[in-house]
């Protein structure tokens, strides 16, 4: 239920609606796009980044929040720590239990490798489950992977790594077929034709939705297949352990990754797993709250994989760019920062200011729309004031007017439930929105098979970087995790099966990293990875109990 001070603006929205229904707003020129980004996108805000002091990306700029993690000591005091004998040996170790990690496990097992997966929360507790609007794939007659490629690089500012984009778009149609085989229920017309919609920056309707809970539906089927495979006695086995985080990777004398040191977050046990190959699939970094932004990410999105990989010598890329989804919840405060899927705009909702005026074409790329919203509030002073940063309206009743009553409940049931429990009926009232930290555009650099520059170490999903350039298009994250999760799983397994054995590994790379930190004058109190965000009051913050075994 909206307070009285919002009602006057809502009345203006209603009076301007008829004129807006026929209003055409052109796409911005390249010059105007560049000017808007440089003036208002958070990536360009002065004083928010610094050069990394140590490591393979020394001298590169990244947000302070990332730099604080890279310029931090391990929770393990490597000089006084004896690496325990491996508790388990496996062909492929996967760290992360979201869409990328689970897809990697399924394909690694299919290649007849023994797989051990650990995740610090539960299987499917991940950003994958929270993804809403759809998954891109060029599988229609008027579309092609080549056209999809052009959209991806255009959205990414023409900075994307070509071989990664080629892998992404080429595998797209096969991914949709695979998901249907697994049981994913995509939206379809009565005759069975798969429905598709536009997303920001797409030149074709190639977004394949499952209402507005696409990620949850995909994760449901991936998890079912994963659990089914873990219970089968045939060649290759999947074992997994939940509530288990990674503290550091293990490397041998040649710098090859040979496993990890893990912590059981329920009882504090520290143990090692020896692996011929290791896949980082740890997801994103929303819980860092870059520049103080709220986030749409799940509780475990703390950039752990970046820390683990970087400390072992893995190169990073595009770590100076974050995606701020243009439409996060700005009101009510109880759900501040939660996602309002791009599909809401894709099916007809318009962005309007306090006076009921449109100010940007709603399906420009996400970086452009987010920048335009920030400009409207900060510079033009046409936002709606809230206790936080303010917001602009998404005129959601327009969806029902244009497409007919019941459209929102049919196509956006999760969005409807998100607001109605707070007394806001989005079929009759607009919703208030402001950008939210949504996606980590950069990450660990890899090739199109998921291999990093560290032998034996693979990455998949949001922890990787390069495919999306400086901005990701809607629906390409779900495609990303599946394309590169499958590729990393298959190739890590094939590589592992060619290896007779690996050493137990050591923390020599951590010792070296600590020496660099000391030389740079970094305080020893700073520790990483974060593992979990600490939202306790400051007087209660400190070491988590599961780390109490470490001195």
ABEGO torsion letter per residue (X at the ends): XBBAAAAAAAAAAAAAAAAAAABBBBBBBAAAAAAAAAAABAAABBGABBBBABEAABGBBBBAAAAAAABBBBABBAAABBBBBBABBBABBBBEABAAAAAAAAAAAAAGBBBBBBBABBBGBBAAAABAAEBBBBABAABBAAAAAAAAAAAAGGABBAAAAAAAAAAAAAAAAAAAAAGBBBBBBAAGBBBBBBBBGBABBABBBBEAAAAAAAAAAAAAAAAAAAABABBEBBBBBBGBBBABBBBBAAGBBAEBBBBBAAAGBBBBBBBABBBBBAEBAAAAGBGGBBBABBAABAGAAAAAAAAAGBBBBGAABBBBBABBBAOBAAABGBBBBAAAAAAGBBBBBAAGBBABBAABBAAAAAAAAAAAAAAAGABBBBABAEBBBBBAAAAAAAAEBGAAAAABAAAAAAAAAAGBBAAABBBBBBBBBABBABEBBBBAAGBBABBGBBBBEAABBGAAEABBBBGAAAAAAAAAAAAAAAAAAAAAAABABBBAEBAAAAAAAAAAAAAAGBBAABBOBAGBBBABBAAABEBBAAAAABX
